[in-house]
Amino acid sequence: MPGIFRSFKFIFPFIICIICVLFVAVFAETIGDMDIESLILISPPNEDKLYYSPLISGDSILFYANSIDESNNVSRRTDLFDYSISTGNLTLIGKGKVGIQTWDSARIGGKWIVYTRHNNSISKNSPAGTDIFSFNLDSGKEELLGTSFGTNPDVSVDGDIVVWETGTKETVWFGLTNTREYFVIYNLSKHSKANFIPSLPDNPGKPVLYKDLLVYEGTSYDLRNKITGKSIFNNNIFCYNISSGKEKQVSFSGHAYFPSESGPNIVWEDTRNGNPDIYLYNLSGSKEQPVCTNSADQRNPKISGDWVVWEDKRRQPAQPKVNACPSGEYCPVETQVPQVSDIYLYNLTKKIESCISVPIGNPSQITGQNTDSDVSDHRVVWARYGAVYLYPSTK
């Protein structure tokens, strides 16, 4: 017996060490989603450079940069950059041509980037529009894919497939014209085009592509809305399977906007409750569920795997009341209330919601406007005051 106790005396500390290591690992996993690790790309913002509208796909972060044109100290130019997380390398997209569309039009999917550039003189027989370009990160080659007859068309890319919205003009009454929107589906490998004209909504837009599933929003007139029971103009989410050619309506609230998809899950911004909330629809189970219905505004959701991110206004200070002017009209008070928005993350598997744009050590810190969030493979990017942040940081 004494020999056993002597052996246990040496084994006991070893067992304690193992238990401590396991505890730290589990604890770190538990609080990991709450830690904020931010990475400022390139350099802090200054008067000459502003970085915004970041997107992430795997190892690549795509973002715009505004800077003063060296040839003109007054005007500014907009460039599009790709940043490699693993190497830290920057790639200038589109040959640095001034005039790349700045309305958040670029998209990235793997090695492919698509973006738009205004074209004010396509030909003598066609109206002005916007050119759609692709850029291959492996080859560095830019290619003109086609033209959208619109000023700010939405585009999407996944794998070798690119989708953009465009339209044709149709005469409807007394010479007045109406533009019928539709989607162009372009195969980058085969260099082939196909048009998809949705039959469910009247005015489709905001295409989002994931493999062979195209998700989009669209407006239609509903004689009797399923939720309100009233006749209203609805904006809902729809999907189209490119392989099977089948269309399906996903949302029925009539107030659904800005879809994002990953696998069988589709998320969107929904104002059915009076303010923007986040909802999700699972295609496998054909079931809708709320993700966040906080009384504050939640906007622009993005999803990748089991992570959903969005912009959240719950820490926004209350707006001051207006003062009555002598004339009886209302005049705003002089106090300027800071605009505050945070980036929130929801883990669908763990069912945990966390704010990732505020340092855990100072949760009451007013950090300003965190916007333009995107997510890919358990990494999140967003912009704040001209800088781009990455969560979790790899450095």
N, C-alpha and C positions, 0 to 999 in steps of 0.2 A: 504493500500500500504506500509506504513512504516514497518508493520509486515512482509510482504513478503520479503522486502529488508533485514530485520534483519535475517530472516531464510536463505536467499541466502548467506549472509555474512559468515555463518558457513558451508553451503554446498559447496560453491565455492572452498575453499582449499581442500576439500575432492575430488572434481572432478579433480582438478589439480593433486593431488597425483595419482589418478587412471590413468590419461593420462600419467604421468611420468613413472609409472610402465609398462604400455603397450609399451611405446616407448623404454624403456630399454630392454624389452623382445624381441621386434621385431629387435632392433639393435643387440642384442646378437645373435639372430638367423641368422642375415645377415652376421655377421663377424665370426660366430662360425667356419666355415670351414677353416678360415684363421689362427686361433690360433694354436700354437704348444704347445702341452702338451705331454711331453715325460716321459716315465717311464723306468729307467734302471733296469733290472731284476737282482736280487741277489746282485751284487756289481759291482763297476767300473772294467773295464778290467785291467789285469796286465800281467806280464810275464808268469804266470802259468796257466791262464785260458782265453780262447777265446770262445765267444758264436756267433753262426752264423746260417744261413739258417732257420730263424723262420717261422713258419706256425701258423695260427690261425683258430680255429673253435669254435664258441660260447664263452664259458668261458675258453677254454684251449689254451695255446700257446706251441707249440712244437718247440724245437731247439736243435742243437748239441752243445757240449762243449768239447773243447780240453784242456787237462791238462797234466802235467808231471806225469807219472806213478810212484807211490811211490816205487815200486820195482826196478825201473830203472830211474835214474836221467837224462838219455839222451833221451830215447824214449818217445813218447807222446801217450796218449790213447784218444780215441774218445768215448764219452758217449752221449746218447740221453735222454733228459729230457722233461717232461710235467710240465707246470706251470699253476696253477689255478689262474685266475685273481681275483676271489672273495675271496679266502682264502689265497692266497700267498703260497700255498703248492707246493713243488717240488716232482715229482715222477720220479725215475730212470727207464727207459724203457729197456727191454731186459736183465734184471738181471745184467747190467753193464758189459756185455761181451766185451772184446776188439775185435775189428774187425768189428763192425757194419759199414756198408758202409757209407762213408763220402761224396759221390757225390750227395748230396741233394736228396737222394732216399726216405726218410721217407715222409709219408702223414698222415693226420689226418682228420677224419670225425665223429663228434659227440664223442661217447665213444670209437671208434675204431681207433687204430693206426696201420699202416702197414709200414714195413721197410725191408731192405735186408741185407744179410750177405754172404760174399763169402764162397763157399764150393768147395775146390780144389780136393775132392775125393768123389764124389757122390756114385759111385759103380764101379766095375771093367768093367762093360759093357756100361757105359755112360760117356760122357765127363764132364769136370769140368764146373761148372755153379755158379749160385747165388740162395740162398734159400730165400724164401719170408715168412715173419713172420707177425702175427697179435698180437696185445696186447689190452686187454680189460681194460679200465680205471676203470670200476666198480669192476671187479673181480680180477684184477691184474694178469690175466692168459695170458701167451704167448703160441702161437700155430704155428707150422710149417704148412704152407698152401701148398707149392709146390716149384718147382725149375724152374728157367728160365735158358735156355742155352745161357746165355750172361753174360758179365762182369758187365754192369751197366744198368740193366733193369729199365724202368720207371714203377711206380705203381700209383694207385689211389684208393680212398675209399670213399664211400658215403652210409650212413646207414649200411645195412648188406652186401653190395656188394663190392667186391674187384676186381680190374682189373690190370693185369700186362702183359707186352709184353714178348714174348719169340720167339723161332724160331726152325725150323728143317732144316737140310741140304739136298739139292737135287743136284744130279749130272746133270750138264747141257752141258758140252762140254769137250771132251778129258780128262775125269777124274777130271776136275775142279769142285768144289762144290760151290753152291750158297745157302745162308741162306734165307729162306722164313719166314718173320716175321708174327706173328699173336698174338692175345690176348687171355688170359685165363680169364674167368669170374667166380669168386668164390663166392658162397653164404655162408656167415658165419653162418647163422641160420640153414640152411639145410645141411651144409658141402658137398655141391655138386659143381662140376666143369662143365663148358661148354667152348668149343673153338669157337672163332669167327675169321674167316679168311676173311678180307675185300676183296671185289672184285674190288673196284674202284682204290685205289692207289696200287703201287707195293710194297713199303716198308713203312708200317704204323708204327707210334710210338707216343710218348708223349700223352698217354691216359689221359683224364680228365673225371671224372664221376660226373653226377648230376642227382639223382634219377634214372630213367631208360634210360637216354640218355648218350651215350658214344661219346665223341668228341675226335678227334685225328688228327694229321698231317700225310701226306704221300707224297711220291715222285712218279711221273708218267711221261711218255713221251707224250707230246702233239704235234700232227702234225701241229696244227695251234692254237696258244694261242689266246683266245678271246680278250685280251687287246693289246698284242704286234703284233699279226698276224704272229709270227715266230714259227718255230719248236724248242722247247726247253724242257729241263727237268724241270718239275714244282714241286714245293712243295706247297701243298694246304691244307686246313682244310676240314675235313669230319666229319659226325656224323652218329651214328647207334642207332636206337631205339631198346633196348633189348626186349621190350614187343612185338612190331610189326615185328621186324626183317628187317626193312627197312633201307637202306643206302641212304645218301644224300651228295652231294658235297656242301660245304658252301662258299668257296672262289674260285676265278678264276684268281687271279693275277699271280699265279705261284711263288710268293715270300712270302708266309704266313707261320709263324712259331709260336710255343709256345702258343697254345690256352688255354683259360680259359672260363668257362661257369657258368651262373646262371640264372635259369628260361629259358625264351625264348631267352636270349641274349648270344652271343658268341663273345669274343674279341680275338685278336691275334696281333702279331708283323708282320708288312708287309714292305718289302723293295722295293715295286714297284716304288717308287719315288727316289730311289738311296740311301736313308738312312732309318733306321728303323722308322716307324710310327705305330700308333695304330688305328686299324679298328674294327668295330663292325657289326655283322649280327644278325638281329632279325628274329627268326624262325617263329613267328606268322605272321609278315608282309612280310616275305621273302624279306627283304630289307637290303642292305649293306650301312653303313655310316662311314665316318672318325670320330674318336674321337679326335686325335691330330696328326697334320701333320706339326709340327714345323720343321724348317730346321735343328735343332739339332737332336740327336739320342734319341728315346723313345723305351725302351725295356721292355720285360718280364711283360706284363699286367696281372692283376688279377681283377676279377669282383665278387661282391656279392651284390645282389639287384640292387640298382641304383648307387652304387659306383664303379668306375673303378680307379685302382691305377697302377702306372708304375714307372720305373727308367728313369730319364730325365737328359740329358747332356747339357742343354741350357746355364748353367753357367760355363761350362768347358772353361778354358782359351785357347786361340789359341795356337796350337803347333808351336814352333819356326821353322824357315826355316833351312834346312841343309846347311852345308858349303861344298864347293868343295875341295876335297883332291888333292894334287899335281898329283896323278896318274890319275886323271880324275874321280875317283869314288866319291860317295857321303858319307860324314861322318856326323853323327849326332852331333849337338852342345852339349856342356856340361850342359847347363841349364836344370834342371829337372822341368818340368811343372807339378804341382799338378793335380791329377786326381779328378775331382769333378762330382758327380752325386747326384741328389736330388730325393725325392719321391713326385710325383704329384698325386693329387686326382681330379677326374672329377665326378660331380654329374649329372647323366643323367636326373633327374627330373628338377632340377633347372638350368641345363646347365651352371654350374659354375666350372671353373678350378682353383685350388689353389695348391701352393707348401706347403707341411706340414712338411718338414724336416728342414726348416729355421725359426728361431725365428722372429716373426712379427716385433719386435722392431729393428732388425738389418738384413734387407733382403739382404744386400751385404756380409754377413759373409760367408767366405769360410769354409764349414763344412766337406769337404772330401767326401769319397765315401759312400753314403747311398744306400744300395743294398738289394736284397732278400725281397722285399715287398710282403705282403699278406693281404687280407681283408676278414672280416666276420662280418655280422650284424653291420655295421657302426663302426667297429674298424679296425685299420690298424697296422701292425707290420712291422718292418724292422731292418736291422743290420747296424752298423757303427763302424768300428775299434774294433771289438770284443765285442760290447755291443748290446743288443736288446732293441728296443724302441717300445712303444705302444702309439697310438693316437686314440681317445683322452684318456688321463690318467684318471683313476678313483680315483686317490689319490691327 
